[in-house]
């Protein structure tokens, strides 16, 4: 695993926690912030996965 994969997955989890907390507290702003953070984390993890695949195929 590279650092982009790790950081991305951590951001995904933090975003998911915010999203669930927003649902529980009925806070639309927190829910939206969590959703955005989760998706940014997915993108970063995906970038890390791509880098890892490229490294393996060289």
N, CA, C and O atoms as CSV, one atom per row, in Angstrom:
chain,resi,resn,atom,element,x,y,z
A,1,UNK,N,N,0.843,-1.185,0.000
A,1,UNK,CA,C,0.000,0.000,0.000
A,1,UNK,C,C,0.884,1.242,0.000
A,1,UNK,O,O,1.907,1.302,0.683
A,2,UNK,N,N,0.467,2.219,-0.775
A,2,UNK,CA,C,1.208,3.475,-0.779
A,2,UNK,C,C,0.459,4.525,0.047
A,2,UNK,O,O,-0.668,4.301,0.490
A,3,UNK,N,N,1.106,5.667,0.240
A,3,UNK,CA,C,0.543,6.683,1.126
A,3,UNK,C,C,-0.766,7.260,0.599
A,3,UNK,O,O,-1.622,7.647,1.395
A,4,UNK,N,N,-0.948,7.329,-0.717
A,4,UNK,CA,C,-2.206,7.836,-1.266
A,4,UNK,C,C,-3.369,6.903,-0.944
A,4,UNK,O,O,-4.471,7.360,-0.641
A,5,UNK,N,N,-3.126,5.618,-1.010
A,5,UNK,CA,C,-4.167,4.644,-0.677
A,5,UNK,C,C,-4.562,4.764,0.793
A,5,UNK,O,O,-5.748,4.760,1.123
A,6,UNK,N,N,-3.582,4.871,1.662
A,6,UNK,CA,C,-3.850,4.952,3.100
A,6,UNK,C,C,-4.586,6.240,3.440
A,6,UNK,O,O,-5.611,6.214,4.122
A,7,UNK,N,N,-4.061,7.371,2.964
A,7,UNK,CA,C,-4.702,8.657,3.248
A,7,UNK,C,C,-6.118,8.706,2.685
A,7,UNK,O,O,-7.027,9.235,3.324
A,8,UNK,N,N,-6.302,8.160,1.502
A,8,UNK,CA,C,-7.621,8.147,0.891
A,8,UNK,C,C,-8.621,7.336,1.685
A,8,UNK,O,O,-9.764,7.755,1.864
A,9,UNK,N,N,-8.203,6.193,2.155
A,9,UNK,CA,C,-9.113,5.341,2.920
A,9,UNK,C,C,-9.433,5.952,4.282
A,9,UNK,O,O,-10.547,5.807,4.785
A,10,UNK,N,N,-8.453,6.637,4.880
A,10,UNK,CA,C,-8.704,7.328,6.149
A,10,UNK,C,C,-9.727,8.440,5.933
A,10,UNK,O,O,-10.643,8.602,6.739
A,11,UNK,N,N,-9.578,9.204,4.858
A,11,UNK,CA,C,-10.531,10.276,4.556
A,11,UNK,C,C,-11.929,9.711,4.298
A,11,UNK,O,O,-12.932,10.299,4.701
A,12,UNK,N,N,-11.976,8.567,3.625
A,12,UNK,CA,C,-13.275,7.904,3.384
A,12,UNK,C,C,-13.980,7.601,4.699
A,12,UNK,O,O,-15.169,7.880,4.854
A,13,UNK,N,N,-13.245,7.032,5.638
A,13,UNK,CA,C,-13.827,6.658,6.925
A,13,UNK,C,C,-14.268,7.892,7.696
A,13,UNK,O,O,-15.361,7.915,8.262
A,14,UNK,N,N,-13.415,8.930,7.722
A,14,UNK,CA,C,-13.788,10.159,8.428
A,14,UNK,C,C,-15.031,10.782,7.801
A,14,UNK,O,O,-15.907,11.274,8.512
A,15,UNK,N,N,-15.110,10.761,6.492
A,15,UNK,CA,C,-16.277,11.301,5.810
A,15,UNK,C,C,-17.534,10.507,6.116
A,15,UNK,O,O,-18.606,11.080,6.314
A,16,UNK,N,N,-17.403,9.192,6.155
A,16,UNK,CA,C,-18.552,8.339,6.458
A,16,UNK,C,C,-19.055,8.598,7.877
A,16,UNK,O,O,-20.263,8.636,8.110
A,17,UNK,N,N,-18.130,8.777,8.827
A,17,UNK,CA,C,-18.516,9.062,10.207
A,17,UNK,C,C,-19.277,10.384,10.269
A,17,UNK,O,O,-20.307,10.472,10.938
A,18,UNK,N,N,-18.783,11.409,9.581
A,18,UNK,CA,C,-19.471,12.705,9.552
A,18,UNK,C,C,-20.850,12.576,8.922
A,18,UNK,O,O,-21.822,13.161,9.400
A,19,UNK,N,N,-20.923,11.805,7.848
A,19,UNK,CA,C,-22.198,11.626,7.150
A,19,UNK,C,C,-23.227,10.953,8.058
A,19,UNK,O,O,-24.375,11.392,8.127
A,20,UNK,N,N,-22.824,9.899,8.749
A,20,UNK,CA,C,-23.728,9.190,9.653
A,20,UNK,C,C,-24.121,10.086,10.821
A,20,UNK,O,O,-25.280,10.102,11.236
A,21,UNK,N,N,-23.153,10.833,11.351
A,21,UNK,CA,C,-23.449,11.759,12.442
A,21,UNK,C,C,-24.442,12.816,11.989
A,21,UNK,O,O,-25.352,13.172,12.738
A,22,UNK,N,N,-24.278,13.316,10.784
A,22,UNK,CA,C,-25.224,14.281,10.224
A,22,UNK,C,C,-26.620,13.697,10.100
A,22,UNK,O,O,-27.610,14.387,10.340
A,23,UNK,N,N,-26.700,12.425,9.724
A,23,UNK,CA,C,-28.004,11.749,9.641
A,23,UNK,C,C,-28.649,11.644,11.017
A,23,UNK,O,O,-29.833,11.937,11.186
A,24,UNK,N,N,-27.861,11.225,11.992
A,24,UNK,CA,C,-28.394,11.036,13.340
A,24,UNK,C,C,-28.859,12.363,13.933
A,24,UNK,O,O,-29.922,12.431,14.550
A,25,UNK,N,N,-28.063,13.416,13.744
A,25,UNK,CA,C,-28.382,14.717,14.325
A,25,UNK,C,C,-29.294,15.564,13.426
A,25,UNK,O,O,-29.663,16.683,13.782
A,26,UNK,N,N,-29.642,15.025,12.282
A,26,UNK,CA,C,-30.453,15.739,11.296
A,26,UNK,C,C,-29.796,17.071,10.920
A,26,UNK,O,O,-30.462,18.102,10.818
A,27,UNK,N,N,-28.478,17.026,10.717
A,27,UNK,CA,C,-27.684,18.190,10.333
A,27,UNK,C,C,-27.283,18.027,8.866
A,27,UNK,O,O,-26.344,17.298,8.546
A,28,UNK,N,N,-28.001,18.712,7.987
A,28,UNK,CA,C,-27.766,18.556,6.547
A,28,UNK,C,C,-26.379,19.022,6.134
A,28,UNK,O,O,-25.771,18.440,5.236
A,29,UNK,N,N,-25.869,20.075,6.785
A,29,UNK,CA,C,-24.535,20.578,6.469
A,29,UNK,C,C,-23.451,19.571,6.790
A,29,UNK,O,O,-22.545,19.351,5.987
A,30,UNK,N,N,-23.539,18.960,7.957
A,30,UNK,CA,C,-22.560,17.952,8.359
A,30,UNK,C,C,-22.661,16.718,7.463
A,30,UNK,O,O,-21.648,16.121,7.099
A,31,UNK,N,N,-23.869,16.349,7.118
A,31,UNK,CA,C,-24.083,15.202,6.235
A,31,UNK,C,C,-23.443,15.456,4.864
A,31,UNK,O,O,-22.770,14.584,4.314
A,32,UNK,N,N,-23.660,16.646,4.328
A,32,UNK,CA,C,-23.092,16.999,3.030
A,32,UNK,C,C,-21.569,17.054,3.096
A,32,UNK,O,O,-20.888,16.554,2.201
A,33,UNK,N,N,-21.034,17.662,4.155
A,33,UNK,CA,C,-19.588,17.738,4.334
A,33,UNK,C,C,-18.978,16.340,4.394
A,33,UNK,O,O,-17.933,16.086,3.794
A,34,UNK,N,N,-19.626,15.443,5.112
A,34,UNK,CA,C,-19.153,14.069,5.205
A,34,UNK,C,C,-19.195,13.348,3.882
A,34,UNK,O,O,-18.281,12.595,3.547
A,35,UNK,N,N,-20.257,13.576,3.127
A,35,UNK,CA,C,-20.394,12.946,1.821
A,35,UNK,C,C,-19.276,13.413,0.884
A,35,UNK,O,O,-18.683,12.609,0.165
A,36,UNK,N,N,-19.000,14.705,0.899
A,36,UNK,CA,C,-17.934,15.240,0.050
A,36,UNK,C,C,-16.584,14.674,0.469
A,36,UNK,O,O,-15.795,14.247,-0.374
A,37,UNK,N,N,-16.319,14.670,1.774
A,37,UNK,CA,C,-15.048,14.152,2.284
A,37,UNK,C,C,-14.890,12.678,1.933
A,37,UNK,O,O,-13.798,12.240,1.573
A,38,UNK,N,N,-15.955,11.924,2.035
A,38,UNK,CA,C,-15.924,10.493,1.711
A,38,UNK,C,C,-15.569,10.285,0.238
A,38,UNK,O,O,-14.756,9.422,-0.094
A,39,UNK,N,N,-16.180,11.077,-0.640
A,39,UNK,CA,C,-15.927,10.927,-2.072
A,39,UNK,C,C,-14.533,11.393,-2.468
A,39,UNK,O,O,-13.923,10.819,-3.371
A,40,UNK,N,N,-14.024,12.422,-1.807
A,40,UNK,CA,C,-12.649,12.852,-2.060
A,40,UNK,C,C,-11.683,11.745,-1.626
A,40,UNK,O,O,-10.692,11.473,-2.303
A,41,UNK,N,N,-11.980,11.123,-0.512
A,41,UNK,CA,C,-11.157,10.008,-0.041
A,41,UNK,C,C,-11.169,8.840,-1.007
A,41,UNK,O,O,-10.135,8.215,-1.244
A,42,UNK,N,N,-12.328,8.543,-1.564
A,42,UNK,CA,C,-12.424,7.462,-2.560
A,42,UNK,C,C,-11.572,7.776,-3.777
A,42,UNK,O,O,-10.890,6.901,-4.312
A,43,UNK,N,N,-11.616,9.031,-4.213
A,43,UNK,CA,C,-10.834,9.432,-5.384
A,43,UNK,C,C,-9.340,9.307,-5.095
A,43,UNK,O,O,-8.584,8.814,-5.933
A,44,UNK,N,N,-8.918,9.748,-3.922
A,44,UNK,CA,C,-7.504,9.670,-3.553
A,44,UNK,C,C,-7.056,8.211,-3.444
A,44,UNK,O,O,-5.965,7.856,-3.891
A,45,UNK,N,N,-7.893,7.378,-2.855
A,45,UNK,CA,C,-7.557,5.956,-2.744
A,45,UNK,C,C,-7.489,5.318,-4.126
A,45,UNK,O,O,-6.619,4.488,-4.390
A,46,UNK,N,N,-8.401,5.705,-5.002
A,46,UNK,CA,C,-8.382,5.194,-6.376
A,46,UNK,C,C,-7.115,5.597,-7.108
A,46,UNK,O,O,-6.547,4.802,-7.857
A,47,UNK,N,N,-6.669,6.837,-6.894
A,47,UNK,CA,C,-5.416,7.306,-7.482
A,47,UNK,C,C,-4.250,6.470,-6.959
A,47,UNK,O,O,-3.355,6.093,-7.715
A,48,UNK,N,N,-4.269,6.188,-5.666
A,48,UNK,CA,C,-3.227,5.348,-5.075
A,48,UNK,C,C,-3.249,3.939,-5.638
A,48,UNK,O,O,-2.199,3.342,-5.877
A,49,UNK,N,N,-4.446,3.406,-5.849
A,49,UNK,CA,C,-4.571,2.074,-6.450
A,49,UNK,C,C,-3.982,2.062,-7.859
A,49,UNK,O,O,-3.292,1.120,-8.248
A,50,UNK,N,N,-4.263,3.117,-8.614
A,50,UNK,CA,C,-3.747,3.226,-9.979
A,50,UNK,C,C,-2.223,3.281,-9.967
A,50,UNK,O,O,-1.569,2.615,-10.769
A,51,UNK,N,N,-1.661,4.073,-9.061
A,51,UNK,CA,C,-0.205,4.155,-8.964
A,51,UNK,C,C,0.397,2.792,-8.628
A,51,UNK,O,O,1.433,2.406,-9.169
A,52,UNK,N,N,-0.259,2.086,-7.743
A,52,UNK,CA,C,0.220,0.754,-7.334
A,52,UNK,C,C,0.170,-0.216,-8.521
A,52,UNK,O,O,1.107,-0.987,-8.732
A,53,UNK,N,N,-0.908,-0.180,-9.285
A,53,UNK,CA,C,-1.040,-1.047,-10.455
A,53,UNK,C,C,0.031,-0.731,-11.492
A,53,UNK,O,O,0.607,-1.638,-12.093
A,54,UNK,N,N,0.295,0.554,-11.700
A,54,UNK,CA,C,1.321,0.938,-12.666
A,54,UNK,C,C,2.701,0.469,-12.214
A,54,UNK,O,O,3.525,0.053,-13.029
A,55,UNK,N,N,2.940,0.542,-10.921
A,55,UNK,CA,C,4.225,0.116,-10.377
A,55,UNK,C,C,4.409,-1.393,-10.579
A,55,UNK,O,O,5.508,-1.845,-10.900
A,56,UNK,N,N,3.345,-2.166,-10.394
A,56,UNK,CA,C,3.404,-3.618,-10.531
A,56,UNK,C,C,3.613,-4.041,-11.982
A,56,UNK,O,O,4.236,-5.069,-12.247
A,57,UNK,N,N,3.095,-3.255,-12.917
A,57,UNK,CA,C,3.144,-3.634,-14.329
A,57,UNK,C,C,4.382,-3.125,-15.052
A,57,UNK,O,O,4.475,-3.257,-16.273
A,58,UNK,N,N,5.322,-2.553,-14.338
A,58,UNK,CA,C,6.538,-2.067,-14.991
A,58,UNK,C,C,7.559,-3.140,-15.098
A,58,UNK,O,O,8.648,-2.906,-15.623
